[in-house]
Each structure stands twice: as C-alpha cells, then as structure tokens.
Amino acid sequence: MGKFEGVFIASDMDGTLLDDNLRIGAETIEALQYFTQQGGSFSLATGRTRPGTAAYRKQLPCNSTGVYLNGAIVCDEVKESIVYMEGLDDQAKELARTVMQKFPYIGIEVFLLDHSYVCNMCETTREHFVKLDIPYTVCAIDDIPEPTSEWGKINFTGEHEQVEEVRQFVDEWKDLYHLTFSTPIYYEMTCKGGHKGDGVRKAAEYLGIKPEMVCTVGDSQNDISMLQGAGICFAPQDARKEILNIVDVVVPDHNHNALAGVVAYLDSKF
C-alpha cells in the first residue's frame, strides 16, 4: 500500500496548476505521478468544462473524480461517467437576458456539459475562448439547447468595473444561485450548490475519502469554498491576498510548480 493511500488532492487550474503560458511544468507532472503511484487520488477542480481540460488531462495522472464548472458537474475520470450534475433553470436564463439588455457591453457565456455558447460577445469573451482554445457557438440566447437544467454555468465577462456593475445587479439573486468571481473580469453563476466546495465534497464521498484527507489547492475567490472545506488547503505564493490569509500552507507560485510544492509538503508529513 502506498504512503498516500486515502489522500485526495483537488486542484484549481488557472493561476494554480497552469503557468502564465497555460502549461504544466515537468516537475509538477513528475510530482503528481509519484503521488498517484504511491496510492494518492488526484483530480482537477475547475471552472472549465470537461472538454476544455482534455489536453491537460492527457498530461496528468487524473485517476479519481473531477470537478467541473465550479462544482456543477462531477465526473468519474476512470469510468468517464457523470457522478453528479445540477444545472440552472429558466429564471437564470431570464436573468441573463435581462443582463444582456441592461448591460449590452457585457459578454455572456453559457456552458453545457459538452459545448459552450456565447449569446453576447465582447472583447473579453473573445479573448477568453482564444485562451481556452475550445470550440464555441455564437447564437441568440433562445437558440442555446434546452432544458436549462443542462446549463452548467453562465459567465458574465468584461472590464472589471463593468463586471462589478453586473455583480451588484445580479447579487440580488444570491439566495437562488451561487455567484462568484473566478478572476476580476469573470463573474460566474451556477446552481446554489454549484461551487467547488460542494463539488469536492461530493467527489470525496464518492471516492470514500475521509474529510481530513482532502487536500485542495487554489488561488482565487471561486476556490474559497473548497479551501475552507478541506482537511489541508494550499495556495500558490502569488494567490490573491484573501486566499493567502485562509490557507494552511503556501507553496511556490504558479509559475514555479505549485503542485510539486503540495506533493513535497505531503511527502514530508506522511
């Protein structure tokens, strides 16, 4: 039995696992291979879609249960099957329509399990999809496939000052939806339970991992729920200040193999 048997690492991607060039360092890949070879469970916990992580998963030993769209979707990576999915509803669609009318300069992205749609384009959204390098369709909001229960996430994008105006408007619905910044230019809406903390908890329960053996790594506001719910939580050295203030362990920054730092810490403790 390996020394990391029963230990689960769930990692954010952008600003944590990936460097500024959206690459994974060789040292990180080697460390995660060692971790999983020694019995550990590793997965992604990201705001991205699962198809949007395919190229990265080929490089990584993702041997457990992945969390996508900030927890709206949880997948068994070995069986390639959905463990849990909770989407939005018709009221969320109408809220997005209202935002599009009230703030016509805001980009609106809608993410389903297997495809992404843009119902209002702005330069931030255009750059977002270039950065993700995944297919998307530009169409009217009423042309996005329904039911809305299969809409995993709606993302409002733009300059931070513009998105902050949207935040103030849509936060009136915080009792109904989970709303959070993933970066200062992306404000995301998922179902009420659609956050990384809930997703990681469901993944750990599915794997039979004890709560104290759950390790999470993240750098931004949408990681807070999974950091606070973990047995041990980590952040890269260049994470946002509010994140650094709540984590147990600070590891090297995301350009210097943060995840290798996580594995090194665990290696010293087990």
N, C-alpha and C positions, 0 to 999 in steps of 0.2 A: 504494500500500500504506500503511495507516495506521500510526501510530507505535507502537500497541500490538499489532500483529500477532504472534501467537505467545505472548501473555501471557494467563494464565488466573487469574481471581480466583474463589475459592470462599469463600462467606461463611456463617457461622452466622446464625441469625435472632434468637432471643430473647436480649436483652441485648447485641446487636451491631447488626444491621440495623434492628431494630424499637425504637422508643422505649417509654417506660413505658405509653403508651396503645395499644401494639401497632400503631403507624402508621409509615410510611416517610416521612421528610422530603422535601420538594420538592427541596431541594438535593442530597440523595442520589440521587434519581431522575434529576435533570439530569446529575449527575456520571457515573452509570453509563451513561446514554445516550451521553454524549460518549466514554466508554471503549470501548463496543462499536462506535460509529460509526467509531472510529479503529482498528478491527480486533481489539479485545480480546474475549476469551471470558469470560462471567460466568455463574455458577450459584449455587444455594443448596447448602449442606452442613448439613443439619439433622437433628434427631432426630424431626421431624414426619413424618407420612405425606405423600405427594404430594398427595392430595386436600385435605389440611389446609393446603396452601400455595397453592391455586388462586387465591384472591382477590388474594394478593400477587404472584403471577407475572403477573397481568394488568397490574400497575402497573410491572413491571420488564422490562428487556431480557434475559431469561434465554435466551441464544442458544447454549448449549452442552449440558453434561451434568450433571444434578442428582444430588445425593447425599441419600438419604432414610433414615429410621430408623437414623441414625448409621452409615450405610455398608452396611446390609444390602441396600439396593436402590439401583441406579444407573440413571438413565433418560436417554435421548437426548431433550432437550426439543424439538428441532426435529421429529424423526420421531414423538415421543410413543411411544417403544418402550422396553422394558426392555433395558438393556445387560448387567446383572448382577443376580442376586438369590440370596442364600443365607439360608435361614431357620433356625429352631431344630429341635428334634427331640422325640421322645416323652419323653425324660428331662427336658427343660426343662419340659414340661407337668407332669410328676410333681413336679418341684421347686416349681413354682408352687402346685400343690395342697398340698404339704407346708407351704409358707409360709402359705397361707390357713388351714390347720388350726392351725399353731403360733402365728401372729400374726394372729388374727381381726380385729384393728383396722386392718390394713394394706390399702390399696386395691391391686387388681391389675388392670392394663390390658393388653390383648393387641392388638397392631396387625398387621393384614394389609395387603396391598397396597392394597386399595380400601375397607376398612372397619375400624372399631375396636370392641372389645368390652370390657366390664367384667365380671369374674367375682367380684369382691369390692369392694363400694362403701364408700368412706369420704368424709368431707367434702373432703379434699384432692383426691381423684379427681373428685368432683362439680365442684369449682371449676376443676379442670384443663380439663375438657371445656367448661365455660362459657367459659373463657378462649380455648380453641382455636376455639370456635364451629363444631364439626364434629359430624356425626351419630355416634352410638354405640349399641350394643345391650347391655343388661344381661342376662346369661344365666349358666347354670351352665357351669363350665369344660368339661364334656363336650359342651356344645352349641355350642361355638365350632367353625366349619368346619375340617375337616382336609383334607389331611395337615398335620402340624405343620411340615413343611418350608416351608409358606407363611405361617407365623407369623414376621413380621419382627422383632418386638421385644416383650418383656414388661417392663412398668414397675411397680415397687413404689413406692407413694406413702404419705405420712403426715407427721406431725410429724418433724422431723429426728432427734430422739432415738429415735423408734420405727423410722425407716428405718435408722438406724445399727445397731440390733439385727439387723435383717434382713440388712444388709450383712455383718456378722460371721458370720452363719449361712450365707449363700449363697456367700460368698467361698471356701468350701471347694471350689467347683466352678470356680474361676478358670482352671484348666488346660483346661477344656472350653468355656467361654463368655467373651465379653467383657463385663465388668461395670464400670459407671462411674456416678458421679453426673452428671446434667445440671444439677441445682440441688440444694441441700441436702435438698429434700423429694421428689426423684425419683431412684430408683436403677434403672438400666436394664440389661437383659440382652439381648444379641444373640449371634449365632454368633461363633465365635472370631475370624473375620476381619471381623466386622461392626462396624467402628469407622470414624470419619470419615477417619482417615489412610489406611486401605486403600481406602475409597470414593473419595477424592480422587485417589489414585494411579491407580486403575482408570479414573477419568474422564479424567485427563490422558493416559494411554496411549491411550485410545480416540480422543481428540482429536488425538493426535500432538504434544502439548505437551512441551517439554523440561523435566526436573525443576527446573532452576534458574529457569524462567519461571513456576512455580506459586506463586501468592500466596494465602495463607489468612488469614482474619480470624475471631477467636473470643474468648470471654470466660470460659469455664468448663472444668471438668475434662474433659468429654467432647469438648472441642476440642483437647486436648493432642496427640493423635496426629497430627492434620492440621497443627497448628502446627509440630511438630518435623520433619515430613516435607517442609515447603515450602522453596522457594528463598528466599522472603521471607515472614515471618509478622508479622502485625499484631494488636494488641488495643486495644479502647477503653480510655480512661483510667480508667474505673471497673470494669475487669475484676477478677477475683479476683487476689489478690497473687501466687499461684503462677504465674498466667498472665503477669502483667506481668514476672515475673522471667525468662521464657524467650523472649519475643518480640524481634524485631529492631527494630520500630517501634511506638511508642504513638501513637494517633490520638485525636481528640476523643471524648468519652464517647458512649454510645449514644443519649442524648437530644439530641445536638448533631451529628448526621450523621457518624458514624464512617466510613461507607463513602466519603463525599465526601472525607474526610481521606486515605483509602487512595489514591483516584484522584489527588488532588493530589500526594501523595508520588511516585507512579509517573510522573506528568506531569513532575515535576522531574528524574527520573532517565533518561527515555527521550527 
